[in-house]
Amino acid sequence: MQFRALDPAADRGLIEQACYENFNWTGIERFTRAQIAAHPIMGHYTEFGPRDFGLVAVDGSVPLGVVWCQYADPAHPGYGFVAIDAPELNICVFVDHRGRGIGTALLGEIVAVATERGVAGLSLSVEAGNPAIDLYARQGWRTVATEEYADVMLLALPRD
């Protein structure tokens, strides 16, 4: 497995697939791709700003998963918004590649990138019952808020 930089234009299909799988993580389709794209918050996750960054895990030319961090406008935050200096992390290991440590590796790589960029912390939102909560907790993420159906988690990053 290797990592490459996420290209928001060239990798738009991967990002849309990741959002689809993330919002339907239970295996039951709760949202179609069209509903995700049209939703004012869910659709936000496919749009990239100039400070946003991410990685794709690949095996040769096969994408295994993707992780990206987005800075949000406080007037239009995502589900995991904590602060303007803590971009929200989105991660998806594609369904056919789960259970092989790819999520752990993606998290480690993106944390290294964020640390190199001087990011203060990363935030995310994870729905209750999602087994990814355990992965985040093992990696040092802490719950900072509990919403109706999800926890908002934060990972403080070392700063010089």
C-alpha positions as CSV (number, residue, x, y, z in Angstrom):
1,M,0.0,0.0,0.0
2,Q,1.2,3.5,-0.8
3,F,-0.3,7.0,-0.4
4,R,-0.6,9.8,-2.8
5,A,-2.0,13.3,-2.5
6,L,-5.7,13.7,-3.1
7,D,-6.5,15.7,-6.2
8,P,-10.0,17.2,-5.6
9,A,-10.8,17.4,-9.3
10,A,-9.3,14.1,-10.6
11,D,-10.5,12.2,-7.5
12,R,-14.0,13.7,-7.3
13,G,-15.5,10.2,-8.0
14,L,-13.5,8.7,-5.1
15,I,-14.7,11.5,-2.8
16,E,-18.3,11.0,-3.9
17,Q,-18.0,7.2,-3.4
18,A,-16.5,7.8,0.1
19,C,-19.3,10.2,1.1
20,Y,-21.9,7.6,-0.2
21,E,-20.3,4.8,1.8
22,N,-19.8,7.0,4.9
23,F,-23.4,8.2,5.0
24,N,-24.6,4.7,4.4
25,W,-22.1,3.0,6.7
26,T,-24.6,0.5,8.1
27,G,-24.8,-1.2,4.6
28,I,-28.4,0.0,4.2
29,E,-28.9,2.9,1.7
30,R,-30.2,5.7,3.8
31,F,-29.2,8.4,1.2
32,T,-28.7,8.3,-2.5
33,R,-25.8,10.1,-4.2
34,A,-28.2,12.7,-5.4
35,Q,-29.6,13.3,-1.9
36,I,-26.1,13.7,-0.5
37,A,-25.0,16.1,-3.2
38,A,-28.2,18.3,-2.8
39,H,-28.1,18.3,1.0
40,P,-26.7,21.6,2.5
41,I,-24.4,19.8,5.0
42,M,-23.7,16.5,3.3
43,G,-22.9,18.1,0.0
44,H,-20.3,20.2,1.7
45,Y,-18.0,17.2,2.1
46,T,-17.5,17.0,-1.7
47,E,-16.4,20.6,-2.0
48,F,-12.8,21.7,-1.5
49,G,-11.3,25.0,-0.5
50,P,-7.7,26.2,-1.1
51,R,-6.5,25.1,2.4
52,D,-8.1,21.6,2.3
53,F,-5.9,18.5,1.9
54,G,-6.1,14.8,1.7
55,L,-4.6,11.4,0.7
56,V,-5.6,8.3,-1.2
57,A,-4.4,4.9,-0.1
58,V,-3.6,2.8,-3.2
59,D,-2.4,-0.7,-4.1
60,G,-0.9,0.0,-7.6
61,S,-3.7,1.8,-9.3
62,V,-6.5,0.5,-7.1
63,P,-7.8,3.0,-4.6
64,L,-8.3,1.4,-1.2
65,G,-9.5,4.4,0.8
66,V,-9.4,8.1,1.1
67,V,-9.0,10.7,3.8
68,W,-9.4,14.4,3.6
69,C,-9.5,17.4,5.9
70,Q,-11.7,20.5,5.3
71,Y,-11.7,23.9,6.9
72,A,-15.2,25.1,7.4
73,D,-16.8,28.5,7.4
74,P,-18.5,28.7,10.9
75,A,-21.6,30.0,9.2
76,H,-21.8,26.7,7.2
77,P,-20.1,24.0,9.3
78,G,-20.0,20.3,8.8
79,Y,-21.3,17.8,11.3
80,G,-17.9,17.6,13.1
81,F,-17.1,21.3,13.2
82,V,-15.2,22.3,16.4
83,A,-13.1,25.4,15.5
84,I,-11.9,27.3,12.4
85,D,-8.3,26.2,13.0
86,A,-9.3,22.5,13.4
87,P,-10.2,21.1,9.9
88,E,-12.8,18.3,9.9
89,L,-11.5,14.9,8.9
90,N,-13.4,12.6,6.6
91,I,-12.1,9.0,6.1
92,C,-13.4,6.0,4.2
93,V,-11.8,2.7,3.5
94,F,-13.8,1.3,0.6
95,V,-16.0,-1.6,1.6
96,D,-14.1,-4.3,-0.3
97,H,-10.8,-3.3,1.5
98,R,-11.9,-3.0,5.2
99,G,-10.4,-5.0,8.1
100,R,-6.8,-4.8,6.8
101,G,-5.4,-1.9,8.8
102,I,-5.9,0.6,6.0
103,G,-8.0,3.0,8.1
104,T,-5.3,3.0,10.8
105,A,-2.6,3.7,8.2
106,L,-4.6,6.5,6.5
107,L,-5.2,8.2,9.9
108,G,-1.5,8.0,10.7
109,E,-0.5,9.5,7.4
110,I,-3.0,12.3,7.5
111,V,-2.1,13.2,11.1
112,A,1.6,13.4,10.0
113,V,0.6,15.7,7.1
114,A,-1.6,17.9,9.3
115,T,1.2,18.1,11.9
116,E,3.7,19.2,9.2
117,R,1.3,21.9,8.2
118,G,1.1,23.2,11.7
119,V,-2.6,22.3,12.2
120,A,-3.7,22.7,15.8
121,G,-6.1,19.8,15.8
122,L,-8.5,17.7,13.7
123,S,-12.1,17.1,14.3
124,L,-14.7,14.6,13.0
125,S,-18.2,13.4,13.5
126,V,-19.0,9.7,13.9
127,E,-22.5,8.2,14.4
128,A,-23.4,6.2,17.4
129,G,-22.8,2.5,16.8
130,N,-20.2,3.0,14.1
131,P,-17.3,0.7,14.9
132,A,-14.8,3.4,13.7
133,I,-15.3,5.0,17.1
134,D,-13.0,2.4,18.6
135,L,-10.3,3.2,15.9
136,Y,-10.4,6.9,16.7
137,A,-10.3,6.3,20.5
138,R,-7.2,4.1,20.0
139,Q,-5.6,6.8,18.0
140,G,-6.1,9.4,20.8
141,W,-9.3,11.1,19.6
142,R,-11.5,12.4,22.4
143,T,-15.2,13.1,22.4
144,V,-15.8,16.8,22.8
145,A,-19.6,16.9,22.1
146,T,-22.4,14.5,21.8
147,E,-25.1,15.4,19.3
148,E,-28.5,13.7,18.8
149,Y,-27.1,10.8,16.7
150,A,-23.3,11.3,16.7
151,D,-20.2,12.2,18.7
152,V,-17.9,15.0,17.7
153,M,-14.3,14.0,18.3
154,L,-11.1,16.0,18.4
155,L,-7.5,15.1,18.1
156,A,-5.1,17.7,19.4
157,L,-1.9,17.8,17.4
158,P,1.6,18.7,18.6
159,R,2.8,22.2,17.8
160,D,6.3,23.7,17.8
